[in-house]
Structures are given as structure tokens and as C-alpha cells.
Amino acid sequence: MKIEKLKRLNFFIVLLCSTCLMSCLTSKRMDSYVASQYGNELPKPKKSKTDVTINSVFSSTNNYISTTIQKTSHFLPLIDYFQYDYRHTCTLNPLIGVTQFSNTIYSQSAKLSQKLNGQTLELTVEQVPSAFAIVDKGHLLLFVISWDEIYVKPDFKDLVVYYKLLQNNTVVKKGKIDVKNHEGDRGIGFFQSWKSSIREYLSSYETNMTTMSKEFVNQLLGQLQ
């Protein structure tokens, strides 16, 4: 009887510790911290070139930096096994990704100008990866053995862009390019704070957007041949 009580006590202690850990992170605090990483304003694109125009399907009137939703799912209590899934899913304003795409395209302008040869290019961004989640997936076996998987799960959306090549305002070529997103889950260190994990992810997100944007340019140049 005493052993059974100790098992149940251990179970509730583990559950309480995980709950307290994730309760330190609220949707409001997460959005506030993400906004601070961007200086509390949306990044501004660099000056555009006259022969390349970049638009997107996303509204330019939405000035929010991010929106975070907290959710508990996969709550699976069995006789000898208990599993839960706490996550905070942060959706960035897609204009952040569009701006990073635009700045990379303008930095590759020399390559594009050689292919354009006096023609103009219109790009419309239809989709960008723009979300990530901090996940705490906990397990408890036989009320004694417990372990947690805490990691950052990125958005696996691809970069999708439509293009039009024009000469004297007449479309001479058009198409769609889909650049695959190769991001993967990122583990959070045992002593790593949620703020540190967000900083690391946002840095990785910017790097990934730059890589995907350069891949777009390579695919575009291949299609313009």
C-alpha cells in the first residue's frame, strides 16, 4: 500500500513539475518576446530594383508580429502509462518571411539582370513558412519512470512563388516555383531557457529563408533559359 502511494505521489510530482515549467511560458509572454527580437516592428524591405517587383497574397495592413496559441493534446491516461502534450504554437506575420525573401532576391539582382536583358519580372509570394511550436511531450510509465521530450517544431510549409516575365507590359513567360522546406525539429537543452530556444529558432528561420530564397533564384534562372 505504501509503495502504491509513493508511485502515485511521484506521478503527481512529475505532472506538477512539467505543468509549472510550461506555465512559466504564456502566449502573451511568448508574443512579447518574439516582438522584441524584431524591435517591436515588422522588418522593412530594402529598396527594390526597377526591373523586379515583389508582391504577396498577404495583407499589408496586418501589423502584428506574432500570434501564439497554447494547447494541450494527446492526453492519454492509462492504468500504467500516462502521456501528455503541451505546446505553444507561434505564428509569425507572414510578411516577415516575405521581407526576408525580398531582401535576398534584391541581393541576387546581378544574376537576375543578366537573364532579364531589359525585361521586367513580377514575383508574387503565395506561401512562406511562418510558424513554430515549443513542445513538451511527457511520458510516465508505471507511475515511476518518467521522461520528457522538449523541442522546437518548425513550420514545414514550402516557399511558393509565382512569376511573370514581361516585355513591354506583355507577359512572355509565367510559372510557379515551389522550394522545399528542409527544416527539422530542434531539441532544447536541459538547462536552456525558452527565450534562448526562441532566439536560436528565429536565427535559424532567417537563415533557412535566405537559403530557400537563393534556391528559388537558381530554379528561376533555370526556367528563364
Kinemage of the C-alpha trace (Angstrom):
@kinemage 1
@onewidth
@group {chain A} dominant
@subgroup {mainchain}
@vectorlist {calphas} color= white
{ca met a 1} P 0.000 0.000 0.000
{ca lys a 2} L 2.822 2.419 0.889
{ca ile a 3} L 4.633 1.620 -2.369
{ca glu a 4} L 1.461 2.302 -4.327
{ca lys a 5} L 1.019 5.639 -2.568
{ca leu a 6} L 4.634 6.582 -3.344
{ca lys a 7} L 4.102 5.726 -7.008
{ca arg a 8} L 1.053 7.936 -7.198
{ca leu a 9} L 2.855 10.729 -5.344
{ca asn a 10} L 5.711 10.524 -7.825
{ca phe a 11} L 3.198 10.673 -10.658
{ca phe a 12} L 1.623 13.881 -9.396
{ca ile a 13} L 5.020 15.456 -8.666
{ca val a 14} L 6.191 14.797 -12.234
{ca leu a 15} L 2.940 16.138 -13.650
{ca leu a 16} L 3.112 19.223 -11.423
{ca cys a 17} L 6.741 19.963 -12.380
{ca ser a 18} L 6.010 19.776 -16.102
{ca thr a 19} L 2.921 21.899 -15.694
{ca cys a 20} L 4.858 24.539 -13.764
{ca leu a 21} L 7.641 24.529 -16.360
{ca met a 22} L 5.255 25.218 -19.235
{ca ser a 23} L 3.098 27.588 -17.201
{ca cys a 24} L 6.092 29.947 -16.988
{ca leu a 25} L 5.633 30.364 -20.722
{ca thr a 26} L 2.353 32.026 -21.654
{ca ser a 27} L 1.073 33.038 -25.076
{ca lys a 28} L 1.322 36.714 -24.153
{ca arg a 29} L 4.914 36.430 -22.893
{ca met a 30} L 5.937 34.480 -25.974
{ca asp a 31} L 4.451 37.057 -28.370
{ca ser a 32} L 6.041 39.868 -26.396
{ca tyr a 33} L 9.466 38.229 -26.543
{ca val a 34} L 9.203 37.421 -30.253
{ca ala a 35} L 8.240 41.048 -30.939
{ca ser a 36} L 11.280 42.263 -29.002
{ca gln a 37} L 13.529 40.229 -31.316
{ca tyr a 38} L 12.251 42.342 -34.210
{ca gly a 39} L 12.454 45.661 -32.380
{ca asn a 40} L 8.663 45.580 -31.861
{ca glu a 41} L 8.008 46.313 -35.526
{ca leu a 42} L 7.843 44.403 -38.780
{ca pro a 43} L 11.132 44.270 -40.695
{ca lys a 44} L 11.238 46.667 -43.622
{ca pro a 45} L 12.343 45.508 -47.090
{ca lys a 46} L 15.346 47.075 -48.725
{ca lys a 47} L 14.936 49.406 -51.692
{ca ser a 48} L 13.645 47.478 -54.679
{ca lys a 49} L 15.091 47.339 -58.173
{ca thr a 50} L 13.041 48.778 -61.021
{ca asp a 51} L 13.172 45.570 -63.119
{ca val a 52} L 11.946 43.268 -60.283
{ca thr a 53} L 8.623 43.735 -58.479
{ca ile a 54} L 7.727 41.584 -55.470
{ca asn a 55} L 4.194 41.263 -54.112
{ca ser a 56} L 2.434 38.761 -51.876
{ca val a 57} L -1.045 37.456 -51.199
{ca phe a 58} L -0.776 38.606 -47.568
{ca ser a 59} L -2.416 41.789 -46.319
{ca ser a 60} L -0.034 44.657 -45.661
{ca thr a 61} L -2.456 46.173 -43.126
{ca asn a 62} L -1.755 43.461 -40.514
{ca asn a 63} L 0.946 44.898 -38.263
{ca tyr a 64} L 1.112 42.126 -35.639
{ca ile a 65} L 4.468 40.405 -35.139
{ca ser a 66} L 3.179 37.029 -33.994
{ca thr a 67} L 0.172 35.218 -32.574
{ca thr a 68} L 0.674 32.365 -30.114
{ca ile a 69} L -1.853 29.690 -29.144
{ca gln a 70} L -1.417 27.367 -26.162
{ca lys a 71} L -2.814 23.859 -26.432
{ca thr a 72} L -2.794 20.557 -24.535
{ca ser a 73} L -3.425 17.473 -26.643
{ca his a 74} L -2.835 13.729 -26.817
{ca phe a 75} L -3.853 13.403 -23.179
{ca leu a 76} L -3.619 9.621 -22.730
{ca pro a 77} L -4.145 8.310 -19.192
{ca leu a 78} L -3.927 4.524 -18.958
{ca ile a 79} L -3.527 2.209 -15.989
{ca asp a 80} L 0.266 2.002 -16.177
{ca tyr a 81} L 1.096 4.695 -18.721
{ca phe a 82} L 0.391 8.426 -18.902
{ca gln a 83} L 1.169 10.780 -21.795
{ca tyr a 84} L 0.535 14.471 -22.396
{ca asp a 85} L 1.483 17.055 -24.986
{ca tyr a 86} L 1.796 20.756 -24.093
{ca arg a 87} L 2.645 23.137 -26.895
{ca his a 88} L 2.760 26.840 -27.648
{ca thr a 89} L 2.376 27.420 -31.379
{ca cys a 90} L 3.659 30.793 -32.532
{ca thr a 91} L 2.568 32.038 -35.956
{ca leu a 92} L 4.741 34.828 -37.286
{ca asn a 93} L 3.321 37.533 -39.501
{ca pro a 94} L 3.995 36.053 -42.978
{ca leu a 95} L 5.234 39.475 -44.113
{ca ile a 96} L 8.382 38.768 -42.070
{ca gly a 97} L 9.179 35.851 -44.362
{ca val a 98} L 8.185 37.852 -47.432
{ca thr a 99} L 10.585 40.643 -46.438
{ca gln a 100} L 13.439 38.189 -45.921
{ca phe a 101} L 12.644 36.673 -49.316
{ca ser a 102} L 12.568 40.121 -50.955
{ca asn a 103} L 15.873 41.218 -49.454
{ca thr a 104} L 17.549 38.023 -50.660
{ca ile a 105} L 16.131 38.471 -54.164
{ca tyr a 106} L 17.441 42.042 -54.336
{ca ser a 107} L 20.847 40.844 -53.149
{ca gln a 108} L 20.845 38.430 -56.115
{ca ser a 109} L 19.905 41.180 -58.585
{ca ala a 110} L 23.130 40.908 -60.590
{ca lys a 111} L 22.325 37.298 -61.511
{ca leu a 112} L 18.749 38.188 -62.444
{ca ser a 113} L 19.646 41.264 -64.506
{ca gln a 114} L 21.830 39.176 -66.800
{ca lys a 115} L 18.861 36.935 -67.609
{ca leu a 116} L 16.233 39.678 -67.794
{ca asn a 117} L 18.091 41.560 -70.530
{ca gly a 118} L 15.815 44.592 -70.342
{ca gln a 119} L 12.651 42.678 -69.462
{ca thr a 120} L 10.819 43.041 -66.149
{ca leu a 121} L 9.980 40.397 -63.584
{ca glu a 122} L 6.927 40.244 -61.326
{ca leu a 123} L 7.005 37.880 -58.341
{ca thr a 124} L 4.047 37.030 -56.112
{ca val a 125} L 4.722 35.135 -52.888
{ca glu a 126} L 1.834 32.781 -52.206
{ca gln a 127} L 3.222 30.813 -49.256
{ca val a 128} L 6.089 31.066 -46.766
{ca pro a 129} L 6.922 29.038 -43.657
{ca ser a 130} L 5.797 31.216 -40.765
{ca ala a 131} L 5.182 29.214 -37.602
{ca phe a 132} L 6.932 27.176 -34.934
{ca ala a 133} L 5.935 25.471 -31.702
{ca ile a 134} L 7.634 24.828 -28.379
{ca val a 135} L 6.558 21.308 -27.461
{ca asp a 136} L 6.739 19.468 -24.139
{ca lys a 137} L 5.791 15.845 -24.668
{ca gly a 138} L 5.812 13.953 -21.376
{ca his a 139} L 5.610 10.244 -20.530
{ca leu a 140} L 5.100 8.397 -17.255
{ca leu a 141} L 5.377 4.616 -17.030
{ca leu a 142} L 4.238 2.551 -14.051
{ca phe a 143} L 3.980 5.798 -12.034
{ca val a 144} L 7.764 5.599 -11.524
{ca ile a 145} L 9.664 6.052 -14.787
{ca ser a 146} L 9.160 9.408 -16.459
{ca trp a 147} L 10.757 11.308 -19.322
{ca asp a 148} L 10.046 14.450 -21.332
{ca glu a 149} L 10.790 15.409 -24.908
{ca ile a 150} L 11.087 19.196 -25.171
{ca tyr a 151} L 11.826 20.619 -28.582
{ca val a 152} L 11.034 23.313 -31.138
{ca lys a 153} L 8.935 22.117 -34.065
{ca pro a 154} L 9.129 24.377 -37.128
{ca asp a 155} L 6.550 25.029 -39.813
{ca phe a 156} L 7.122 22.602 -42.679
{ca lys a 157} L 5.438 24.745 -45.342
{ca asp a 158} L 7.317 25.230 -48.590
{ca leu a 159} L 8.139 28.556 -50.214
{ca val a 160} L 5.742 29.030 -53.136
{ca val a 161} L 6.186 31.904 -55.581
{ca tyr a 162} L 4.513 32.762 -58.899
{ca tyr a 163} L 6.471 34.689 -61.502
{ca lys a 164} L 5.712 36.632 -64.676
{ca leu a 165} L 8.304 37.759 -67.180
{ca leu a 166} L 7.161 40.811 -69.140
{ca gln a 167} L 8.409 42.662 -72.165
{ca asn a 168} L 6.731 45.975 -72.995
{ca asn a 169} L 3.956 45.086 -70.483
{ca thr a 170} L 3.251 41.820 -72.315
{ca val a 171} L 3.656 38.501 -70.473
{ca val a 172} L 6.179 36.376 -72.355
{ca lys a 173} L 6.605 33.666 -69.710
{ca lys a 174} L 5.000 32.704 -66.404
{ca gly a 175} L 5.114 29.881 -63.927
{ca lys a 176} L 5.197 28.719 -60.308
{ca ile a 177} L 8.194 27.620 -58.247
{ca asp a 178} L 7.903 25.504 -55.106
{ca val a 179} L 11.024 25.400 -52.915
{ca lys a 180} L 11.034 22.560 -50.407
{ca asn a 181} L 11.486 23.352 -46.725
{ca his a 182} L 14.111 21.093 -45.137
{ca glu a 183} L 13.871 22.380 -41.565
{ca gly a 184} L 13.651 19.797 -38.795
{ca asp a 185} L 12.816 19.634 -35.096
{ca arg a 186} L 15.346 21.313 -32.795
{ca gly a 187} L 15.971 19.857 -29.352
{ca ile a 188} L 16.040 22.177 -26.337
{ca gly a 189} L 18.954 21.726 -23.930
{ca phe a 190} L 18.317 20.614 -20.353
{ca phe a 191} L 19.336 23.994 -18.919
{ca gln a 192} L 18.237 26.045 -21.938
{ca ser a 193} L 15.554 28.670 -21.360
{ca trp a 194} L 12.558 29.106 -23.631
{ca lys a 195} L 13.861 32.569 -24.552
{ca ser a 196} L 17.165 31.138 -25.693
{ca ser a 197} L 15.405 28.468 -27.758
{ca ile a 198} L 13.263 31.149 -29.449
{ca arg a 199} L 16.331 33.270 -30.256
{ca glu a 200} L 18.031 30.252 -31.790
{ca tyr a 201} L 14.979 29.336 -33.814
{ca leu a 202} L 14.413 32.855 -35.193
{ca ser a 203} L 18.063 32.995 -36.253
{ca ser a 204} L 17.692 29.594 -37.908
{ca tyr a 205} L 14.435 30.730 -39.536
{ca glu a 206} L 16.147 33.723 -41.131
{ca thr a 207} L 18.992 31.519 -42.375
{ca asn a 208} L 16.512 28.999 -43.764
{ca met a 209} L 14.504 31.702 -45.555
{ca thr a 210} L 17.701 33.039 -47.129
{ca thr a 211} L 18.691 29.539 -48.277
{ca met a 212} L 15.233 28.859 -49.724
{ca ser a 213} L 15.180 32.249 -51.461
{ca lys a 214} L 18.554 31.585 -53.098
{ca glu a 215} L 17.282 28.193 -54.218
{ca phe a 216} L 14.285 29.984 -55.735
{ca val a 217} L 16.637 32.215 -57.721
{ca asn a 218} L 18.547 29.180 -59.003
{ca gln a 219} L 15.335 27.449 -60.089
{ca leu a 220} L 14.036 30.654 -61.669
{ca leu a 221} L 17.219 31.169 -63.677
{ca gly a 222} L 16.893 27.604 -64.932
{ca gln a 223} L 13.329 28.249 -66.095
{ca leu a 224} L 14.218 31.550 -67.787
{ca gln a 225} L 16.779 29.883 -70.062
